[in-house]
Amino acid sequence: MISEQTDAIVLRVFPWSETSCIATLFTRDFGKISVLAKGARRPKSPFEAALDLLSVCRIVFIPKAGDVLDLLTEAKLTRRFRAGARDLLRLYAGYYVCELLDRVTLRDDRHTEVFALAEQTLDALARTDLEIRAIVLRWELQLMRMLGHLPSWNQCSQCGEPIPDAATSVFGAEAGGVLCERCQAGQRLMVQITSRERTLLREFSTPQWQDIELSDYISTGRKTIRSVVQKYLTVLLDRKLNLHSYLEELGR
Ligand SMILES: [Zn+2]
């Protein structure tokens, strides 16, 4: 059996038997995988403390075909998520990285860039000099962009007509982007956004995501920005995300 080696972020861990557990991992080279970690619950586990939620670790595993769980043979901790020790909001933001990643990705779908984004987001959350609202917004919009779900900020999402930079425009969560006046009829879950808010959303959607400034305090329409992104994600995923209610502070 061929074993594979890669880096992984721990998304979920639950007990399987008295000595084993099952973990959902998001890996750099293989996307999301579910592994059986035999002996992980023994006092002297071969995985030590690597299988903690939000940890980044170096793993070795044996892929299995079909519905059988992959077998984890090694896991070495690279970085523990430390942001939560100081700040509950940053801890919730870390859980949110997990939740969103788990919901939007399918098993074995490879997304190297998404791994880099998730890893950098967890790192950024541990740095108090970086603004949490900027970190979360970059995470959400860039994840959408990388997976091909970015809302349309410039053209009407229904008819494609360019939406001029007026004082305000209308975002339709169900339509998946801004709407021209004609296409607003009959739409639900609309949010009015100002030109400044739209500019900010556009800037955070840029493909040059590594250049997005995270140390600037977001003072522009926080409540509206949260409303746009959360409504959009709720419609896209067809469910309310658990962590959204823990992150209300971001809109204040
Ligand atoms: Zn239109």
Residues whose N, C-alpha, C, O or C-beta is under 5 A from the ligand:
A	BS01	ZN	C156 Q158 C159 G160 E161 C180 C183
